[in-house]
């Protein structure tokens, strides 16, 4: 009988251990990791790398914008002109319809 009691107590203590382990892992896994903190040297290195990449790209984008600027402006002007011409045409048709009545 004592042998059976010891087995049950061992199983019960093992179950408590597993339960505690499961709760601990659940709590730890649900928390967010702390934010990354860089040293001043690391921040300087990141800034340097960023500027090495961004500066040439900025120059390329500026030259692309300049190259496409005239074409884009002309497209916008043509679009506005077409809208205005269609409005004028609609007004003329409306005027002709009112005149014919």
Biotite code that builds the C-alpha atoms (Angstrom):
import biotite.structure as struc

atoms = struc.array([
    struc.Atom([0.000, 0.000, 0.000], chain_id="A", res_id=1, res_name="UNK", atom_name="CA", element="C"),
    struc.Atom([2.793, 2.407, 0.792], chain_id="A", res_id=2, res_name="UNK", atom_name="CA", element="C"),
    struc.Atom([4.402, 1.526, -2.481], chain_id="A", res_id=3, res_name="UNK", atom_name="CA", element="C"),
    struc.Atom([1.201, 2.517, -4.298], chain_id="A", res_id=4, res_name="UNK", atom_name="CA", element="C"),
    struc.Atom([0.987, 5.723, -2.252], chain_id="A", res_id=5, res_name="UNK", atom_name="CA", element="C"),
    struc.Atom([4.550, 6.643, -3.146], chain_id="A", res_id=6, res_name="UNK", atom_name="CA", element="C"),
    struc.Atom([3.857, 6.127, -6.794], chain_id="A", res_id=7, res_name="UNK", atom_name="CA", element="C"),
    struc.Atom([0.786, 8.367, -6.670], chain_id="A", res_id=8, res_name="UNK", atom_name="CA", element="C"),
    struc.Atom([2.661, 11.081, -4.809], chain_id="A", res_id=9, res_name="UNK", atom_name="CA", element="C"),
    struc.Atom([5.501, 10.921, -7.309], chain_id="A", res_id=10, res_name="UNK", atom_name="CA", element="C"),
    struc.Atom([3.052, 11.161, -10.181], chain_id="A", res_id=11, res_name="UNK", atom_name="CA", element="C"),
    struc.Atom([1.267, 14.041, -8.476], chain_id="A", res_id=12, res_name="UNK", atom_name="CA", element="C"),
    struc.Atom([4.509, 15.953, -7.840], chain_id="A", res_id=13, res_name="UNK", atom_name="CA", element="C"),
    struc.Atom([5.627, 15.306, -11.411], chain_id="A", res_id=14, res_name="UNK", atom_name="CA", element="C"),
    struc.Atom([2.251, 16.609, -12.644], chain_id="A", res_id=15, res_name="UNK", atom_name="CA", element="C"),
    struc.Atom([2.667, 19.756, -10.545], chain_id="A", res_id=16, res_name="UNK", atom_name="CA", element="C"),
    struc.Atom([6.133, 20.202, -11.982], chain_id="A", res_id=17, res_name="UNK", atom_name="CA", element="C"),
    struc.Atom([4.831, 19.842, -15.538], chain_id="A", res_id=18, res_name="UNK", atom_name="CA", element="C"),
    struc.Atom([1.973, 22.248, -14.833], chain_id="A", res_id=19, res_name="UNK", atom_name="CA", element="C"),
    struc.Atom([4.384, 24.821, -13.387], chain_id="A", res_id=20, res_name="UNK", atom_name="CA", element="C"),
    struc.Atom([6.694, 24.376, -16.362], chain_id="A", res_id=21, res_name="UNK", atom_name="CA", element="C"),
    struc.Atom([3.835, 24.798, -18.829], chain_id="A", res_id=22, res_name="UNK", atom_name="CA", element="C"),
    struc.Atom([2.560, 27.977, -17.119], chain_id="A", res_id=23, res_name="UNK", atom_name="CA", element="C"),
    struc.Atom([6.087, 29.416, -16.990], chain_id="A", res_id=24, res_name="UNK", atom_name="CA", element="C"),
    struc.Atom([6.697, 28.772, -20.673], chain_id="A", res_id=25, res_name="UNK", atom_name="CA", element="C"),
    struc.Atom([3.296, 30.231, -21.552], chain_id="A", res_id=26, res_name="UNK", atom_name="CA", element="C"),
    struc.Atom([3.956, 33.425, -19.632], chain_id="A", res_id=27, res_name="UNK", atom_name="CA", element="C"),
    struc.Atom([7.451, 33.848, -21.024], chain_id="A", res_id=28, res_name="UNK", atom_name="CA", element="C"),
    struc.Atom([6.409, 33.168, -24.604], chain_id="A", res_id=29, res_name="UNK", atom_name="CA", element="C"),
    struc.Atom([3.562, 35.721, -24.485], chain_id="A", res_id=30, res_name="UNK", atom_name="CA", element="C"),
    struc.Atom([5.747, 38.661, -23.573], chain_id="A", res_id=31, res_name="UNK", atom_name="CA", element="C"),
    struc.Atom([7.337, 40.819, -26.245], chain_id="A", res_id=32, res_name="UNK", atom_name="CA", element="C"),
    struc.Atom([11.093, 40.968, -26.458], chain_id="A", res_id=33, res_name="UNK", atom_name="CA", element="C"),
    struc.Atom([12.633, 44.194, -25.221], chain_id="A", res_id=34, res_name="UNK", atom_name="CA", element="C"),
    struc.Atom([13.342, 46.830, -27.858], chain_id="A", res_id=35, res_name="UNK", atom_name="CA", element="C"),
    struc.Atom([16.709, 46.733, -29.515], chain_id="A", res_id=36, res_name="UNK", atom_name="CA", element="C"),
    struc.Atom([19.135, 49.226, -28.009], chain_id="A", res_id=37, res_name="UNK", atom_name="CA", element="C"),
    struc.Atom([22.165, 50.262, -29.994], chain_id="A", res_id=38, res_name="UNK", atom_name="CA", element="C"),
    struc.Atom([25.311, 51.789, -28.634], chain_id="A", res_id=39, res_name="UNK", atom_name="CA", element="C"),
    struc.Atom([26.418, 55.157, -29.965], chain_id="A", res_id=40, res_name="UNK", atom_name="CA", element="C"),
    struc.Atom([29.084, 53.433, -32.090], chain_id="A", res_id=41, res_name="UNK", atom_name="CA", element="C"),
    struc.Atom([26.491, 51.109, -33.589], chain_id="A", res_id=42, res_name="UNK", atom_name="CA", element="C"),
    struc.Atom([24.147, 54.032, -34.305], chain_id="A", res_id=43, res_name="UNK", atom_name="CA", element="C"),
    struc.Atom([26.969, 55.864, -36.063], chain_id="A", res_id=44, res_name="UNK", atom_name="CA", element="C"),
    struc.Atom([27.711, 52.787, -38.177], chain_id="A", res_id=45, res_name="UNK", atom_name="CA", element="C"),
    struc.Atom([24.043, 52.384, -39.099], chain_id="A", res_id=46, res_name="UNK", atom_name="CA", element="C"),
    struc.Atom([23.785, 56.070, -40.041], chain_id="A", res_id=47, res_name="UNK", atom_name="CA", element="C"),
    struc.Atom([26.907, 55.809, -42.189], chain_id="A", res_id=48, res_name="UNK", atom_name="CA", element="C"),
    struc.Atom([25.614, 52.734, -44.015], chain_id="A", res_id=49, res_name="UNK", atom_name="CA", element="C"),
    struc.Atom([22.219, 54.363, -44.513], chain_id="A", res_id=50, res_name="UNK", atom_name="CA", element="C"),
    struc.Atom([23.750, 57.521, -45.968], chain_id="A", res_id=51, res_name="UNK", atom_name="CA", element="C"),
    struc.Atom([26.017, 55.494, -48.279], chain_id="A", res_id=52, res_name="UNK", atom_name="CA", element="C"),
    struc.Atom([22.937, 53.855, -49.755], chain_id="A", res_id=53, res_name="UNK", atom_name="CA", element="C"),
    struc.Atom([20.470, 56.765, -49.719], chain_id="A", res_id=54, res_name="UNK", atom_name="CA", element="C"),
    struc.Atom([22.638, 59.557, -51.121], chain_id="A", res_id=55, res_name="UNK", atom_name="CA", element="C"),
    struc.Atom([23.294, 57.907, -54.517], chain_id="A", res_id=56, res_name="UNK", atom_name="CA", element="C"),
    struc.Atom([19.648, 56.842, -54.734], chain_id="A", res_id=57, res_name="UNK", atom_name="CA", element="C"),
    struc.Atom([18.516, 60.386, -54.009], chain_id="A", res_id=58, res_name="UNK", atom_name="CA", element="C"),
    struc.Atom([20.658, 61.713, -56.855], chain_id="A", res_id=59, res_name="UNK", atom_name="CA", element="C"),
    struc.Atom([19.271, 59.066, -59.215], chain_id="A", res_id=60, res_name="UNK", atom_name="CA", element="C"),
    struc.Atom([15.701, 59.904, -58.211], chain_id="A", res_id=61, res_name="UNK", atom_name="CA", element="C"),
    struc.Atom([16.324, 63.617, -58.694], chain_id="A", res_id=62, res_name="UNK", atom_name="CA", element="C"),
    struc.Atom([17.695, 63.062, -62.189], chain_id="A", res_id=63, res_name="UNK", atom_name="CA", element="C"),
    struc.Atom([14.761, 60.766, -63.037], chain_id="A", res_id=64, res_name="UNK", atom_name="CA", element="C"),
    struc.Atom([12.298, 63.395, -61.818], chain_id="A", res_id=65, res_name="UNK", atom_name="CA", element="C"),
    struc.Atom([13.992, 66.075, -63.884], chain_id="A", res_id=66, res_name="UNK", atom_name="CA", element="C"),
    struc.Atom([13.948, 63.863, -66.964], chain_id="A", res_id=67, res_name="UNK", atom_name="CA", element="C"),
    struc.Atom([10.240, 63.100, -66.591], chain_id="A", res_id=68, res_name="UNK", atom_name="CA", element="C"),
    struc.Atom([9.162, 66.541, -65.402], chain_id="A", res_id=69, res_name="UNK", atom_name="CA", element="C"),
    struc.Atom([8.472, 68.072, -68.814], chain_id="A", res_id=70, res_name="UNK", atom_name="CA", element="C"),
    struc.Atom([6.627, 64.985, -70.028], chain_id="A", res_id=71, res_name="UNK", atom_name="CA", element="C"),
    struc.Atom([4.456, 64.870, -66.888], chain_id="A", res_id=72, res_name="UNK", atom_name="CA", element="C"),
    struc.Atom([3.637, 68.575, -67.103], chain_id="A", res_id=73, res_name="UNK", atom_name="CA", element="C"),
    struc.Atom([2.641, 68.208, -70.749], chain_id="A", res_id=74, res_name="UNK", atom_name="CA", element="C"),
    struc.Atom([0.427, 65.215, -69.911], chain_id="A", res_id=75, res_name="UNK", atom_name="CA", element="C"),
    struc.Atom([-1.303, 67.206, -67.151], chain_id="A", res_id=76, res_name="UNK", atom_name="CA", element="C"),
    struc.Atom([-1.847, 70.191, -69.435], chain_id="A", res_id=77, res_name="UNK", atom_name="CA", element="C"),
    struc.Atom([-3.270, 67.955, -72.165], chain_id="A", res_id=78, res_name="UNK", atom_name="CA", element="C"),
    struc.Atom([-5.570, 66.295, -69.670], chain_id="A", res_id=79, res_name="UNK", atom_name="CA", element="C"),
    struc.Atom([-6.855, 69.634, -68.350], chain_id="A", res_id=80, res_name="UNK", atom_name="CA", element="C"),
    struc.Atom([-7.306, 70.901, -71.913], chain_id="A", res_id=81, res_name="UNK", atom_name="CA", element="C"),
    struc.Atom([-9.283, 67.771, -72.862], chain_id="A", res_id=82, res_name="UNK", atom_name="CA", element="C"),
    struc.Atom([-11.548, 68.149, -69.829], chain_id="A", res_id=83, res_name="UNK", atom_name="CA", element="C"),
    struc.Atom([-12.168, 71.794, -70.644], chain_id="A", res_id=84, res_name="UNK", atom_name="CA", element="C"),
    struc.Atom([-12.881, 71.018, -74.308], chain_id="A", res_id=85, res_name="UNK", atom_name="CA", element="C"),
    struc.Atom([-15.390, 68.314, -73.358], chain_id="A", res_id=86, res_name="UNK", atom_name="CA", element="C"),
    struc.Atom([-17.086, 70.764, -70.950], chain_id="A", res_id=87, res_name="UNK", atom_name="CA", element="C"),
    struc.Atom([-17.308, 73.355, -73.717], chain_id="A", res_id=88, res_name="UNK", atom_name="CA", element="C"),
    struc.Atom([-18.737, 70.764, -76.097], chain_id="A", res_id=89, res_name="UNK", atom_name="CA", element="C"),
    struc.Atom([-21.386, 69.778, -73.555], chain_id="A", res_id=90, res_name="UNK", atom_name="CA", element="C"),
    struc.Atom([-22.313, 73.425, -73.019], chain_id="A", res_id=91, res_name="UNK", atom_name="CA", element="C"),
    struc.Atom([-22.609, 73.988, -76.794], chain_id="A", res_id=92, res_name="UNK", atom_name="CA", element="C"),
    struc.Atom([-24.843, 70.925, -77.165], chain_id="A", res_id=93, res_name="UNK", atom_name="CA", element="C"),
    struc.Atom([-27.012, 72.090, -74.299], chain_id="A", res_id=94, res_name="UNK", atom_name="CA", element="C"),
    struc.Atom([-27.228, 75.576, -75.827], chain_id="A", res_id=95, res_name="UNK", atom_name="CA", element="C"),
    struc.Atom([-28.212, 74.115, -79.217], chain_id="A", res_id=96, res_name="UNK", atom_name="CA", element="C"),
    struc.Atom([-30.876, 71.934, -77.614], chain_id="A", res_id=97, res_name="UNK", atom_name="CA", element="C"),
    struc.Atom([-32.358, 74.934, -75.783], chain_id="A", res_id=98, res_name="UNK", atom_name="CA", element="C"),
    struc.Atom([-32.265, 77.016, -78.963], chain_id="A", res_id=99, res_name="UNK", atom_name="CA", element="C"),
    struc.Atom([-34.113, 74.346, -80.968], chain_id="A", res_id=100, res_name="UNK", atom_name="CA", element="C"),
    struc.Atom([-37.009, 74.182, -78.482], chain_id="A", res_id=101, res_name="UNK", atom_name="CA", element="C"),
])
